Amino acid sequence: MTAAEITGNPPGSFAWGVLHDRHPRLIAQVRDGLPYPPEIGRALDELAEEITGEIRPLPGWEEYAGRSWYDVPFLWAESCFYRKLLVAVGYFAPGPWQGVDPFEPVKSAELRTPELADDLAAFATRSDEDALLTASLWGNRADLGFRLSAGQADGDGALLVDQSPLLWSLLTDADTVCVVADNSGRELVPDLLLADHLLVTGRAARILLHVKPCPYYVSDALLTDVVAALRRLSESHDAGPRLERAMRDGRLQVRAHPFSCAPWSYHRMPPDLAADFASATVTIMKGDLNYRRLVGDRRWVPTTPFEEVTAYFPGRVAALRTMKCDVAVGIPADAVARLDASGEQWRSNGAHAVIHVR
Ligand SMILES: O=P(O)(O)OC[C@H]1O[C@](O)(CO)[C@@H](O)[C@@H]1O
């Protein structure tokens, strides 16, 4: 069973809005974030102009060169945009700006927001494991790219599917658990607290935390963001130093596989990454983008079973996802009928979430 891939058309669709509105805004945000020299300013101008027309060739990203950004697979177009943004700010080229995360200013600011301080204060008192799982799930709502168009989204929304009992049943004496992280800051902090809980309680002996090898989709977590989150956590929570010890002794390992920034779904993952997932008792995929890559960025009929579209995945897999784009699977028919009738943009407004397990 399959469905058509999502593209940036038709005009007015969610994907169209990301390409048409969000990407130009992101370029402006990046430009304002750091004191870039004139040549980087010009490269950003060129990118702002390019995204209104045809995709220009970039080594390694030739598939859709010459096509309109709106006519090619949305996942590929978004990923290519982030790649080109990094190229424009000199992220890969030898020189003073090499390796400088263009999203670092917004990520660092988030670590100092009153919202995160409130989260941390709440975590100090709320330690039951369902609350930790819920915090990790809804932390995904706080991603900085999404806020560019959705405004401030906060609090918990409606959980459309909750297979958390099945997830907890898998997390009993697990040897290895893979956590495929999504955003830094307000999402990563509860993810780390959940990882700490799994290790402390013996629910897992080892956690493999997959992060991105380079900046991506604004707030996606890198190793540097893990370290920054641990420092912030250590200011108020003993899980911070505990997790640092777990990193030093190998119980918490961070991975940054190049495929984590690839413009493809996990159907195309390379054998070494598949082996990592296969070796885990369960892989927990965090967030919207990982979900799109897990099930395929397609116009699925929303009642299509999650088990079916993830049957290819090596090993057991769970998804903790707030819904922030048009992809939807595994939603009960009555919920689909009710939400469609409501007229709400329920697939993409970040107010709904799922916990799926296969
Ligand atoms: O941080 P998350 O949960 O992966 O969300 C990122 C999402 O943002 C978007 O870029 C726009 O909502 C989606 O295309 C993407 O899936």
The ligand as an SDF file (V2000), in Angstrom:
LIG
                    3D

 16 16  0  0  0  0  0  0  0  0999 V2000
   10.6020   19.5940   14.8840 O   0  0  0  0  0  0  0  0  0  0  0  0
    9.6720   18.6340   14.2420 P   0  0  0  0  0  0  0  0  0  0  0  0
    8.6570   18.1040   15.1680 O   0  0  0  0  0  0  0  0  0  0  0  0
   10.3780   17.5590   13.5020 O   0  0  0  0  0  0  0  0  0  0  0  0
    8.8680   19.4620   13.2090 O   0  0  0  0  0  0  0  0  0  0  0  0
    9.4550   19.9810   12.1000 C   0  0  0  0  0  0  0  0  0  0  0  0
    8.3760   20.1640   11.1480 C   0  0  0  0  0  0  0  0  0  0  0  0
    8.3970   21.4690   10.7650 O   0  0  0  0  0  0  0  0  0  0  0  0
    8.0780   21.5160    9.4290 C   0  0  0  0  0  0  0  0  0  0  0  0
    9.2330   21.8700    8.7750 O   0  0  0  0  0  0  0  0  0  0  0  0
    6.9900   22.4290    9.1770 C   0  0  0  0  0  0  0  0  0  0  0  0
    6.0060   22.1890   10.1300 O   0  0  0  0  0  0  0  0  0  0  0  0
    7.6160   20.1840    9.0570 C   0  0  0  0  0  0  0  0  0  0  0  0
    7.7370   20.0530    7.7580 O   0  0  0  0  0  0  0  0  0  0  0  0
    8.4660   19.3700    9.9160 C   0  0  0  0  0  0  0  0  0  0  0  0
    8.0210   18.1180    9.8990 O   0  0  0  0  0  0  0  0  0  0  0  0
  1  2  2  0
  2  3  1  0
  2  4  1  0
  2  5  1  0
  5  6  1  0
  6  7  1  0
  7  8  1  0
  7 15  1  0
  8  9  1  0
  9 10  1  0
  9 11  1  0
  9 13  1  0
 11 12  1  0
 13 14  1  0
 13 15  1  0
 15 16  1  0
M  END
$$$$
